[in-house]
Structure formats: C-alpha cells, structure tokens
Amino acid sequence: MKLRDFVLGVATGLAAAIIIKEVSERVDPYLSADTVLQQIKAEFKKEAPIDGSWVFMKVEEFSNGFTTTPVYRGGISRMMNGEMESFEFAADARSGAVLELTKL
C-alpha cells in the first residue's frame, strides 16, 4: 500500500464523517423531549425524590427580550421537608439546559 493511497482513504473517511454529522444535525437539531425531561429529573433527584413530572412534546419559542430560543416546557413535583413543591420549566431544546424555572 502506498502512503498516498492511505492518506487519501483517511481524508475520504474524515470528509464523510463531517458530512454525515452536518446532515444529521439539519434533519433533527433538537434533543427529544423525553431526554430533556430525564436530564432535569436527574438534577432534581439529587435533592429529593420526584413525585411526578411532565413535558410538552412540541417545541415552543421562548424569548427573554434579547434572543429567541426553541424550548420544551414541562413541570416537576416533589416532596421536600414534608411539603409538596411544584415547578414549571422551560428547557433549551438543543442542549437541555433549563432557561426558566418557576416555583408554583
């Protein structure tokens, strides 16, 4: 095998990987709603057990006055110190980061 053929094969493989990554992000750039909910529940479980949770499966637009971000909206309830606490959240659909958390 010639060095030229090896380098050509590696370059072709890298180019194909980059193209596949770009195409897959264009097809569905968002995490699934269930994945986002599981991430948020994992963070809440560090403090107390979760009693219930829900998430809207449809992406919404969230604006903070400066920028607009696609988000999933949902909620979590838990028992903390013998009292029920309920929260609603707006989480970034791309990363799962919580952008807004409101205690009800």
ABEGO torsion letter per residue (X at the ends): XBAAAAAAAAAAAAAAAAAAAAAAAAABABBBAAAAAAAAAAAAAAABBBABBBBBABBBBBBAGABBBBBBBBBBBBBBGGBBBBBBBBBBAAAGBBABBBBX
